Amino acid sequence: MDKYYYVVAQLPLLYFDKETTMTTQMFLEEAEKWLSSRDFAILSRARYDSTDIEIKKPGLLRQYVEWEYTFRRELAAWRKSVREGMDYKPESFSVSLVKEGNPLEVERAMLKRRWDFIEQAEPDHHFDLEFLILYFFKLQILEKLSLFNKEKGLEIFQKISKVEI
């Protein structure tokens, strides 16, 4: 536990949709130096988009995975209701989250909703494994956001959509 203080103290602050010098790989390399092999195994397998609920997961990780599962289940139910012309009001998110904007904006909004859930859990964790898991989730979200590059996407789209005659 005392080794967590050193790891956490050296981590840069993370902000949604802002670049950071820390990568998930750098984070894991540093964490491996300080964590027990058991804790590192838990940390390195943690994914912000996982819905795999295991009994062995620490409380916070299990809580997040259950929230993610519910979020996806409600999203699927809402999408199905839209296709079928029915009305469905999800409990874990506002319909405006997924209704307004293009697919990229919706994806960013869903990542922001996850980020907000993570930030709500952070005040209860400071120098423990759960804090490191939450931090790792944020890094994963930032890496996902970094893939949303409009210019690069347009370039790839133009390459694959060229039709040679």
Phi, psi and omega in degrees: 000319182295336179287338179296328180302316181294314182299310183295320183297332182268358182280135176287153176293146180243140179231139181303131176064023175243140179295151177224155178279343181274134174249166178297322180295314178298318180299312181295321178298318179289317180298323181299330180293330191249335184270155173294159181298325179294311180294321179295322178298319178296312182299311186293338178269351183289131178228135182295337183254017181279142173239017181275103183268117176245146179294329186284350183292144175301157185310309183294318180297317178297317179299316180295315181298321177295320177297315179299318179298313179297317179303311181292320180298316179291324177297315179297318179296319179295314180299319178297317181297324178295314179300323184268003179072025181259172178250130179217130180245107179292152180268332187269355178201159176278141180300329179299336178302320185250356185265331187256129176106172178280172183304323179294316179296322178294316179298317177298319179295321178292323175295321178295323178297318177297315179303316180297320178298318179298315181295329177292331181276338186299320183303337180274357183224130182234302185232054181223176181300321181298321177299317180295324176295315179299318179297317179298320176300316179298318178299319179297319178295317179297321177294321177297316179298325181293342178282344182274075182252111185301314183295315180295320178297317179296319179299314179295317178301315180295324178295314184279343182264358178292131178249121179270134181250000000 
